[in-house]
Amino acid sequence: MAIILCAELVHLRRLLPVARLAFGPKGQPAAWVRMVPFLRALAGGALAWGLLTLWTLIPKVHSGAGEAFGVDEANKNVLLVLDVSPSMRLEDAGPTKHQSRMHRARDVLDSFLRRVPLEQYRFTVMAVYNGAKPVVKRTRDVEVVRNILGDLPLHFAFEAGKTKLFDGLQAAAETAKAWEPNSTTLILVSDGDTVPAQGMPKMPPSIESVLVVGVGDPRAGSFIDGAQSRQDVSTLRQIATRLGGSFHNGNTKHLSSVLIRDLTQSGAESALEQLSLREYALAACGLGAGWLAILPLLLQLFGTRWRPGIRR
């Protein structure tokens, strides 16, 4: 910018002797022309800064989803707390009520996985039964998650007993404690369990949104271990409320697009906040080059009010 201003000063000194020839008897241009040296310097500086910035930035590969992500730039998380108790294998779920609850959970979550930008997420699965055990942490391979949701008999990894959903939530909170704030979507999938009045684990700042998905017939129960088991809608809704999240009965319906959008974009930045240094550099190049290109035409048309020649 300093070089351009110096050049403008030299140009002004050379223009003074021929000012009356260029601008008429008064020798004065239009009032706005006095700002041209500064505007030209500003445009040249913006163009130079933009080009230098683009030259120094590390190139990134754009995915098919239209976003640019490096190998280590998936900065969002999906933390899945999955009920793997034997009751999840009862076949009373789905529209036909002949599907196991675990298979229904797989179908519901698979529809979620097909409608989110997977390149932005890392997936963690926490199995819960009579306690909680991590199955996979921060994987980008969604097929690993789909395999876990299949017929993997994870209940054999636990001792027989009562389902303790709070243990799974506590383990999830401890796992997500070190992650970035507002970077994680917590999804709890279960057929329900008795929830005590106290002891709900406190979620860390990394948990941005919570979704509780219920599977299993909420009306007609099935017998297992001498007791009747069915989806406990009131219990699961209570968990969602206490965690500040949403409840969805996934026994017959998949997650709606509106719900998925709210989960994945609840803390999304505005369009202006999402602009990176690359976008600012491109804007500077465009504005600077555009102004330098159009300035000569503006000076020719509106640089002075004097019009030489015979007027009729």
C-alpha positions as CSV (number, residue, x, y, z in Angstrom):
1,M,0.0,0.0,0.0
2,A,2.8,2.4,0.8
3,I,4.3,1.8,-2.7
4,I,1.0,2.5,-4.3
5,L,0.5,5.7,-2.3
6,C,4.0,6.9,-3.3
7,A,3.2,6.2,-7.0
8,E,-0.1,8.1,-6.6
9,L,1.9,11.1,-5.2
10,V,4.3,11.1,-8.1
11,H,1.3,10.8,-10.5
12,L,-0.4,13.8,-8.8
13,R,2.8,16.0,-9.2
14,R,3.0,15.1,-12.9
15,L,-0.7,15.9,-13.3
16,L,-0.7,19.4,-11.9
17,P,0.8,21.2,-14.9
18,V,-1.9,19.8,-17.2
19,A,-4.9,20.0,-14.7
20,R,-6.8,22.6,-16.8
21,L,-6.4,20.5,-19.9
22,A,-7.7,17.4,-18.2
23,F,-10.4,18.9,-16.0
24,G,-11.4,22.1,-17.7
25,P,-10.9,25.8,-16.8
26,K,-11.2,25.3,-13.1
27,G,-8.5,22.5,-13.1
28,Q,-10.5,20.5,-10.5
29,P,-11.8,17.0,-10.9
30,A,-15.0,15.7,-9.3
31,A,-15.0,15.7,-5.5
32,W,-14.9,11.9,-5.2
33,V,-11.7,11.7,-7.3
34,R,-9.7,12.9,-4.3
35,M,-10.4,9.6,-2.6
36,V,-9.1,7.6,-5.6
37,P,-5.4,7.3,-4.4
38,F,-6.4,5.9,-1.1
39,L,-9.0,3.5,-2.6
40,R,-6.5,2.3,-5.2
41,A,-3.9,1.7,-2.5
42,L,-6.5,-0.2,-0.4
43,A,-7.6,-2.3,-3.4
44,G,-4.0,-3.1,-4.3
45,G,-3.2,-4.0,-0.7
46,A,-6.2,-6.3,-0.5
47,L,-5.3,-8.0,-3.8
48,A,-1.7,-8.5,-2.7
49,W,-2.7,-9.8,0.8
50,G,-5.2,-12.2,-0.8
51,L,-2.8,-13.6,-3.3
52,L,0.0,-14.1,-0.7
53,T,-2.5,-15.7,1.8
54,L,-3.7,-18.2,-0.9
55,W,-0.2,-19.0,-1.9
56,T,0.9,-19.8,1.7
57,L,-2.3,-21.8,2.7
58,I,-2.0,-25.6,2.7
59,P,-4.2,-27.1,-0.1
60,K,-7.1,-29.3,1.0
61,V,-9.0,-32.0,-0.8
62,H,-12.7,-31.3,-1.1
63,S,-15.0,-34.3,-0.5
64,G,-18.1,-35.1,-2.4
65,A,-20.2,-33.5,0.3
66,G,-18.7,-30.1,-0.7
67,E,-16.6,-29.6,2.5
68,A,-12.9,-29.7,3.0
69,F,-11.6,-32.0,5.7
70,G,-8.1,-33.2,6.3
71,V,-7.3,-36.6,7.9
72,D,-7.4,-35.2,11.4
73,E,-10.1,-32.6,11.0
74,A,-13.3,-34.6,11.9
75,N,-13.9,-32.4,15.0
76,K,-17.4,-33.6,15.8
77,N,-18.4,-36.7,17.7
78,V,-21.3,-39.1,18.0
79,L,-21.3,-40.9,21.3
80,L,-23.6,-43.9,21.2
81,V,-24.7,-45.5,24.4
82,L,-26.2,-48.9,23.4
83,D,-28.3,-51.1,25.6
84,V,-27.1,-54.7,24.9
85,S,-29.1,-56.5,27.6
86,P,-30.7,-59.8,26.6
87,S,-34.1,-58.0,26.5
88,M,-32.9,-56.2,23.4
89,R,-33.1,-59.5,21.5
90,L,-36.8,-59.9,22.1
91,E,-38.7,-59.9,18.8
92,D,-41.5,-57.4,19.3
93,A,-40.2,-54.4,17.5
94,G,-40.6,-52.8,14.1
95,P,-43.8,-52.1,12.2
96,T,-44.6,-55.8,12.0
97,K,-43.6,-56.5,15.6
98,H,-41.5,-59.5,14.4
99,Q,-38.1,-57.7,14.5
100,S,-35.7,-57.9,17.4
101,R,-35.2,-54.7,19.3
102,M,-31.5,-54.7,18.5
103,H,-32.3,-55.0,14.8
104,R,-34.8,-52.2,15.0
105,A,-32.1,-50.1,16.8
106,R,-29.8,-50.8,13.9
107,D,-32.3,-49.7,11.3
108,V,-33.1,-46.5,13.1
109,L,-29.4,-45.6,13.6
110,D,-28.6,-46.6,10.1
111,S,-31.1,-44.1,8.8
112,F,-29.3,-41.5,10.9
113,L,-25.9,-42.5,9.6
114,R,-27.1,-42.2,6.0
115,R,-28.3,-38.6,6.5
116,V,-25.4,-37.0,8.4
117,P,-22.1,-35.8,6.8
118,L,-20.0,-38.7,8.0
119,E,-16.7,-37.0,7.1
120,Q,-17.2,-34.5,9.9
121,Y,-17.8,-37.1,12.6
122,R,-15.9,-39.6,14.8
123,F,-18.0,-42.4,16.4
124,T,-17.7,-43.8,19.9
125,V,-19.9,-46.8,21.1
126,M,-20.4,-47.5,24.7
127,A,-22.2,-50.8,25.5
128,V,-24.3,-50.9,28.7
129,Y,-25.9,-53.8,30.5
130,N,-24.9,-54.7,34.1
131,G,-22.3,-51.9,33.9
132,A,-20.7,-50.2,30.9
133,K,-17.8,-51.1,28.6
134,P,-16.4,-49.1,25.7
135,V,-16.6,-51.0,22.4
136,V,-14.9,-48.5,20.0
137,K,-13.6,-45.0,20.5
138,R,-13.5,-42.2,17.9
139,T,-13.5,-44.3,14.8
140,R,-14.2,-42.8,11.4
141,D,-15.1,-46.2,9.9
142,V,-18.9,-46.3,10.0
143,E,-19.0,-49.9,9.0
144,V,-17.5,-50.8,12.4
145,V,-20.5,-49.1,14.0
146,R,-22.9,-50.9,11.7
147,N,-21.2,-54.2,12.6
148,I,-21.7,-53.5,16.3
149,L,-25.3,-52.8,15.7
150,G,-25.7,-56.2,14.0
151,D,-25.8,-59.5,15.7
152,L,-22.7,-58.9,17.8
153,P,-23.5,-60.7,21.2
154,L,-22.1,-58.0,23.4
155,H,-24.2,-59.1,26.4
156,F,-21.8,-62.0,26.9
157,A,-19.1,-59.5,27.9
158,F,-21.1,-58.7,31.1
159,E,-22.2,-60.7,34.1
160,A,-26.0,-61.4,34.2
161,G,-27.9,-58.8,36.2
162,K,-30.1,-55.7,35.9
163,T,-29.6,-53.1,33.2
164,K,-27.9,-50.0,34.6
165,L,-28.4,-47.2,32.1
166,F,-26.8,-44.7,34.5
167,D,-23.6,-46.6,34.4
168,G,-23.5,-46.2,30.6
169,L,-24.3,-42.5,30.9
170,Q,-21.6,-42.0,33.5
171,A,-19.0,-43.8,31.3
172,A,-20.1,-41.7,28.4
173,A,-19.6,-38.5,30.4
174,E,-16.1,-39.6,31.5
175,T,-15.2,-40.5,27.9
176,A,-16.4,-37.1,26.5
177,K,-14.9,-35.0,29.3
178,A,-11.7,-34.3,27.3
179,W,-13.4,-33.5,24.0
180,E,-13.9,-30.0,22.7
181,P,-17.0,-28.1,24.0
182,N,-20.2,-28.5,22.1
183,S,-18.7,-31.1,19.8
184,T,-20.6,-34.2,20.7
185,T,-24.1,-35.7,20.0
186,L,-25.0,-38.2,22.7
187,I,-27.5,-41.0,21.5
188,L,-28.9,-43.4,24.0
189,V,-30.7,-46.5,22.6
190,S,-32.6,-48.7,25.0
191,D,-35.9,-50.4,25.7
192,G,-36.1,-48.7,29.1
193,D,-35.1,-49.3,32.7
194,T,-36.1,-48.2,36.1
195,V,-34.5,-44.8,36.7
196,P,-33.7,-43.7,40.3
197,A,-34.8,-40.3,41.5
198,Q,-31.2,-39.3,42.0
199,G,-27.8,-40.1,40.5
200,M,-28.3,-38.8,37.0
201,P,-24.7,-38.3,35.7
202,K,-23.8,-34.7,34.8
203,M,-22.8,-34.3,31.2
204,P,-19.6,-32.4,30.4
205,P,-19.5,-29.3,28.2
206,S,-18.5,-31.3,25.2
207,I,-22.1,-32.8,25.0
208,E,-24.0,-30.4,22.8
209,S,-27.2,-32.4,22.2
210,V,-28.8,-35.6,23.5
211,L,-31.2,-38.0,21.9
212,V,-32.9,-40.9,23.6
213,V,-34.3,-43.6,21.3
214,G,-36.7,-46.2,22.5
215,V,-37.2,-49.6,20.8
216,G,-39.6,-52.4,21.6
217,D,-43.4,-52.6,21.8
218,P,-44.5,-50.0,24.4
219,R,-47.9,-51.7,24.9
220,A,-47.7,-55.5,24.7
221,G,-44.8,-56.9,26.7
222,S,-42.7,-60.1,26.1
223,F,-41.6,-62.4,28.9
224,I,-37.9,-62.8,29.7
225,D,-36.3,-64.2,32.8
226,G,-39.7,-64.6,34.5
227,A,-40.7,-61.0,34.0
228,Q,-42.5,-59.0,31.4
229,S,-40.4,-56.6,29.3
230,R,-41.6,-53.8,27.1
231,Q,-40.4,-50.4,26.0
232,D,-40.7,-48.1,29.0
233,V,-41.6,-44.8,27.2
234,S,-42.1,-42.8,30.4
235,T,-38.7,-43.8,31.8
236,L,-36.9,-43.0,28.6
237,R,-38.7,-39.7,28.2
238,Q,-37.7,-38.9,31.8
239,I,-34.1,-39.6,31.0
240,A,-34.2,-37.3,27.9
241,T,-35.8,-34.5,29.9
242,R,-33.3,-34.7,32.8
243,L,-30.5,-34.6,30.2
244,G,-32.0,-31.7,28.4
245,G,-32.5,-33.7,25.2
246,S,-35.2,-35.2,23.0
247,F,-37.0,-38.5,23.1
248,H,-38.0,-40.5,20.0
249,N,-40.0,-43.7,19.9
250,G,-38.2,-45.6,17.2
251,N,-40.2,-48.7,17.4
252,T,-42.2,-47.9,14.2
253,K,-40.8,-44.6,12.9
254,H,-37.3,-43.5,11.9
255,L,-35.8,-40.3,13.0
256,S,-37.3,-37.3,11.2
257,S,-35.1,-35.1,9.1
258,V,-36.0,-32.1,11.3
259,L,-34.8,-34.0,14.4
260,I,-31.6,-34.9,12.7
261,R,-31.0,-31.4,11.6
262,D,-31.6,-30.1,15.1
263,L,-29.2,-32.6,16.5
264,T,-26.4,-32.0,14.1
265,Q,-26.8,-28.2,13.7
266,S,-28.1,-27.0,17.1
267,G,-24.9,-25.2,17.8
268,A,-23.9,-24.5,14.2
269,E,-22.2,-21.2,13.5
270,S,-23.7,-18.6,11.3
271,A,-22.6,-18.4,7.7
272,L,-20.3,-15.4,8.5
273,E,-18.7,-17.3,11.5
274,Q,-18.0,-20.3,9.2
275,L,-15.8,-18.3,6.9
276,S,-12.1,-19.3,7.0
277,L,-9.0,-17.5,6.1
278,R,-9.2,-18.9,2.6
279,E,-12.7,-17.4,2.0
280,Y,-11.5,-14.0,3.3
281,A,-8.5,-14.2,1.0
282,L,-10.7,-15.0,-2.0
283,A,-13.0,-12.1,-1.1
284,A,-10.1,-9.7,-0.8
285,C,-8.7,-10.8,-4.2
286,G,-12.1,-10.4,-5.9
287,L,-12.9,-7.0,-4.4
288,G,-9.4,-5.6,-4.9
289,A,-9.1,-6.8,-8.5
290,G,-12.7,-5.7,-9.3
291,W,-12.1,-2.2,-8.0
292,L,-8.8,-1.8,-9.8
293,A,-10.5,-3.0,-13.1
294,I,-13.5,-0.7,-12.9
295,L,-11.7,2.4,-11.6
296,P,-10.4,3.6,-15.0
297,L,-13.9,3.4,-16.4
298,L,-15.4,5.4,-13.5
299,L,-12.7,8.1,-13.9
300,Q,-13.4,8.3,-17.6
301,L,-17.2,8.7,-17.2
302,F,-17.5,10.6,-13.9
303,G,-14.0,12.0,-13.2
304,T,-14.9,15.6,-14.1
305,R,-18.1,17.5,-14.9
306,W,-16.4,19.4,-17.7
307,R,-17.3,18.3,-21.2
308,P,-15.2,19.9,-24.0
309,G,-16.8,20.6,-27.4
310,I,-19.6,22.6,-28.9
311,R,-22.8,22.4,-26.9
312,R,-26.1,22.7,-28.6
